[in-house]
């Protein structure tokens, strides 16, 4: 989403595997499909440390991912931080709707 544009650029998908206690994230475009634009998706732990495995960036025609991260436990729930962005062909960036602009991640616990 962008403040000046009500149409979303895509969707962030987060999957959780209870057997491995891990999360997987990817972003799929809903606009500019077939045009290579800058994309990013991340699923990170409580330390917010990014690695090539949990943070994926680059040009994408349709989607980007997967990013993978082990869950951390908080209050008996398994948690992850996630974030995503998609740029339009002119380079304007769209961030996932619940992103904290100062941090860039949203917390998810299951």
C-alpha positions as CSV (number, residue, x, y, z in Angstrom):
1,X,0.0,0.0,0.0
2,X,1.0,3.6,-0.5
3,X,-0.5,6.6,1.2
4,X,-1.2,8.3,-2.1
5,X,-2.6,5.1,-3.9
6,X,-5.5,3.0,-2.5
7,X,-4.9,0.1,-4.8
8,X,-2.6,-2.7,-3.4
9,X,0.4,-3.7,-5.4
10,X,0.2,-7.4,-4.2
11,X,-0.3,-9.8,-1.4
12,X,2.1,-11.1,1.3
13,X,1.7,-14.8,2.1
14,X,3.0,-16.3,5.4
15,X,2.9,-20.0,6.0
16,X,3.7,-21.8,9.2
17,X,4.9,-25.4,9.6
18,X,4.2,-26.7,13.1
19,X,6.4,-29.8,12.6
20,X,9.5,-27.7,12.0
21,X,8.3,-24.5,13.9
22,X,9.3,-22.4,10.9
23,X,7.7,-19.7,8.8
24,X,7.9,-19.2,5.0
25,X,7.0,-15.9,3.3
26,X,6.5,-14.8,-0.3
27,X,4.9,-11.8,-2.1
28,X,2.8,-12.0,-5.2
29,X,2.1,-9.0,-7.4
30,X,-1.5,-7.9,-8.3
31,X,-0.2,-5.0,-10.5
32,X,2.5,-4.7,-13.1
33,X,2.4,-8.5,-13.7
34,X,5.0,-9.5,-16.3
35,X,7.1,-6.4,-15.8
36,X,10.3,-6.8,-13.8
37,X,10.1,-4.5,-10.8
38,X,12.1,-4.5,-7.5
39,X,10.5,-6.8,-4.9
40,X,11.5,-7.8,-1.3
41,X,10.1,-10.3,1.2
42,X,11.5,-11.2,4.7
43,X,10.6,-13.4,7.6
44,X,13.0,-12.6,10.5
45,X,13.4,-13.6,14.1
46,X,13.2,-11.5,17.3
47,X,16.8,-10.2,16.7
48,X,15.7,-8.7,13.3
49,X,18.9,-10.1,11.8
50,X,18.5,-10.7,8.0
51,X,20.3,-13.4,6.1
52,X,20.1,-14.6,2.5
53,X,17.8,-17.3,3.6
54,X,15.2,-15.1,5.5
55,X,15.4,-12.0,3.3
56,X,15.0,-12.1,-0.5
57,X,15.2,-9.1,-2.8
58,X,15.5,-8.5,-6.5
59,X,13.6,-8.0,-9.7
60,X,10.4,-10.0,-10.1
61,X,7.9,-10.5,-12.8
62,X,5.1,-12.1,-10.7
63,X,6.4,-13.1,-7.2
64,X,9.4,-13.2,-4.9
65,X,10.3,-15.7,-2.2
66,X,10.5,-17.9,-0.3
67,X,12.0,-16.5,2.8
68,X,12.4,-18.9,5.7
69,X,12.8,-18.3,9.5
70,X,12.6,-20.5,12.6
71,X,9.9,-19.3,15.0
72,X,10.7,-17.9,18.4
73,X,8.4,-18.6,21.4
74,X,6.6,-15.9,23.2
75,X,3.9,-16.7,25.7
76,X,3.4,-20.2,24.4
77,X,3.0,-19.0,20.8
78,X,5.4,-19.3,17.8
79,X,6.3,-15.9,16.4
80,X,8.0,-14.3,13.4
81,X,8.4,-10.8,12.0
82,X,7.6,-10.3,8.4
83,X,7.8,-7.6,5.8
84,X,7.4,-7.0,2.1
85,X,7.6,-4.3,-0.6
86,X,7.0,-4.1,-4.3
87,X,8.1,-1.2,-6.5
88,X,6.1,0.1,-9.5
89,X,7.9,0.5,-12.8
90,X,8.8,4.1,-11.9
91,X,10.4,3.0,-8.6
92,X,7.7,4.1,-6.2
93,X,7.6,1.6,-3.3
94,X,4.5,-0.1,-1.9
95,X,4.8,-1.7,1.6
96,X,2.6,-4.4,3.2
97,X,-0.4,-2.8,4.8
98,X,0.4,-3.3,8.5
99,X,4.1,-2.4,8.2
100,X,5.5,-0.1,10.9
101,X,7.4,2.5,8.8
102,X,10.1,2.9,11.4
103,X,10.8,-0.8,11.6
104,X,9.3,-2.3,8.4
105,X,8.1,-5.5,10.0
106,X,4.8,-6.9,11.4
107,X,4.8,-9.4,14.2
108,X,2.8,-12.7,13.6
109,X,2.3,-15.3,16.4
110,X,0.4,-18.6,16.0
